[in-house]
Amino acid sequence: MLPGVDGRTVIYRRFRDIASQVALDQGGLDQLSEARLQLVRRFAATAVLAEQLEAALANGQEINVERHALLCSTLTRLAHRIGIDRRAKNVTPALRDYLEERATVVSEVEP
């Protein structure tokens, strides 16, 4: 998803997981325009940064609350632009494909 990045790091894997899930919520990567894909990537990056701060907080460390609030605000704006409602991916076959498949099944059954 990101060129020139070692895909084995924990941070990258989390980034990839978030971006993939958001893309799936939008109907899949093939349904995203380049602009929307860029927004999804920014959302994933911002989410990872917010999660890092939250992990530090949960471990008893002090965090920059203003930075966390800014990240949360950015996430909210990006989510609004991307859309937070899931979009079903159309998996209904085309009528021609369905009829061809049906004809193949019938011909295999008939002697």
LONU-343020 format. One record per residue: x, y, z of N, C-alpha, C, O in turn. Coordinates in steps of 0.02 Angstrom, whole numbers, plus 50000, padded with zeros to 5 digits. Example, Ala and Ser with C-alpha at 12.3 -4.5 7.8 and 13.67 -1.06 7.14 Angstrom:
<rs>
506604971650390506154977550390506604983550390507124983450423 506424988850354506844994750357506455000250394506705005750402 
</rs>
This chain:
<rs>
500414994050000500005000050000500435006350000500245011449971 501015006050032501455011850030502125009650000502445005150026 502345012849947502975010949915503565012649960503565017749994 504065008249959504685009549996504635008650071505065011150107 504125005150095504035004250167504104996750183503824992550148 504474995350236504544988450258503874986150287503664988450340 503544981650252502874979450271502864974850332502324972450351 503434973550362503454968950419503394972450487503314969050538 503424979050488503404982450553502684982350581502194982050544 502654982550646502004982450680501594988550660500994987950647 501904994250656501555000450637501274999850567500695001550555 501684997450519501434996850451500864991850447500364993150413 500924986150482500384981150479499734984150507499194982850480 499774988050560499174991150588498894996250538498294996550527 499335000350508499135005150457498765001550401498225003550380 499064996150376498774992350321498094989450340497624989650301 498044986750402497414983850424496854989050427496294987750405 497014994850454496505000150458496305002450388495705002850373 496795003750346496645006050278496235000750240495765002450205 496414994550248496044989150214495324988650238494874987850197 495224989250303494544988750330494114994650308493524993850292 494405000550308494035006450286493865005750211493315007350190 494345003450172494215002450101493664997250091493234998150047 493664991950130493124986950125492454990050143491944988550112 492454994250194491834997650213491565001950156490965003250152 492015004050112491815008250055491675004149992491605006949938 491624997650000491464993349943492064989949911491984986349862 492664991049937493264987949911493714992949875493494998249853 494354991049870494844995449839494654997349768494775002949746 494364992649732494184993949662493624999049655493495001449600 493295000749710492755005749708492985012749729492595017449728 493625013349749493875019749774494205023749718494615021149680 494035030149715494395034649671495085035749703495185034249762 495545038449665496205039849693496155044849751496505044149801 495735049849744495645054749798495385051449861495625052949916 494895047049854494615043649913495135038949943495185038450004 495535035649901496065031249926496565035349966496805033050018 496735041249943497195045549980496905047450048497255047650098 496255048950049495935050550113495945044550160496045045250220 495835038550133495865032450173496555031550203496625029750261 497065032750163497755032150188497895037250243498205035550293 497655043450235497755048450287497375046550351497625047650406 496785043850342496395041550400496775036150438496825036350499 497045031250401497415025750432498035028350469498175026250525 498395032950438498985035750470498815039550533499145038850585 498285043450530498075047250589497825042650644497955043850703 497475037350625497225032550674497805029050710497775027950770 498325027350673498905024050703499235028750753499425026650808 499315034950734499615039850781499195040650844499465040950899 498535041050836498095041650894498145035350938498155035850999 498175029550907498225023350946498885023050984498905020451040 499415025550955500055025750991500005030051054500255028151107 499695035851047499595040051106499155036651158499295037051218 498635033351135498185029951182498525024151217498385022851275 498975020651182499355015251213499815018051267499875015151321 500125023751252500555026951303500145028951364500355027851420 499565031751352499125033751407498925027651449498935027951510 498735022151415498535016051451499105013051490498995009451539 499715014451470500305011951505500535016751560501065015951589 500115021851575500265026351630500705032251612500915035951656 500855033051549501275038651528500855044851516500265044351499 501165050551525500815056751508500845057651432501335055951400 500305060251405500285061551333500105068851322499865072251367 500225071051262500045077851242499295077651224499115075251170 498885080151269498165079851259497955084051198497495082051162 498285089651188498115093751130498255090051065497865090451017 498815086451063498975082551002498455077050992498225075950936 498255073751046497755068451041497085071451016496755068450973 496895077051044496275080351023496305082350949495815081550913 496875084850927496955086750857496895080550812496585080850759 497205075050833497155068850794496435066450790496195064350737 496085066750847495375064650848494945069050803494505066550768 495075075450804494715080150762494855078750688494405078850647 495475077350673495665075750604495335069350582495085068850526 495335064250626494995057950610494255059050595493985056150548 493945063150635493235064550625493105067850558492645065850522 493515072750540493435076150476493565071450418493195071450369 494085067350423494235062550370493675057350363493475055650307 493425054950419492885050050418492265053050385491915049750347 492135059350399491565062750368491655063150293491175062050255 492265064650270492405065250198492375058450163492115057850108 492645053350197492645046650167491945043650169491725040550121 491605044750224490955041750235491025036050286491465031850279 490595036050335490665030950387490165025250379490185020350416 489715025950331489235020650319489555015350274489885016950225 489435009150292489685003650250489315003650184488715005050182 489665002050132489365001550065489444994250044489994991650039 488884991250030488894984250009489214983649941489094987649896 489624978649934489934977149870489444972949830489194967949854 489324974949769488854971349726489184964949702489664965049664 488924959249726489184952749706488694948949662488794943049647 488154952249642487654949149599487954948249530488194952949499 487944942049505488234940949438487794944249384487194945149393 488114945849330487734948449272487284942849247487464937049253 486724944649219486244939749195486564934849146486454928849150 486964937449100487304933149051487754928049086487744922149069 488144930249136488584925649173488184920349210488364914449210 487644922449241487214917749277486934912449230486944906449246 486674914549173486374909849125486894905149096486754899149086 487484907649082488024903349056488224898149108488314892249092 488294900349171488474895649225487924890449234488064884549242 487314892649232486734888149240486714883049184486594877149196 486844885249122486864880649065487414875549072487324869749054 487984877649098488544873049109488374867749160488514861849150 488054869849215487854865149268487354860149241487404854149254 486854862549204486344858249176486654853249126486474847349127 487104855549084487414851049034487854845749068487914840249041 488144847349125488554842449161488134837149195488364831549204 487524838849213487064834249247486724829649197486624823749212 486544832149139486184828149089486664823149056487234824849042 486424816949045486854811949014486964813048941487314809148909 
</rs>
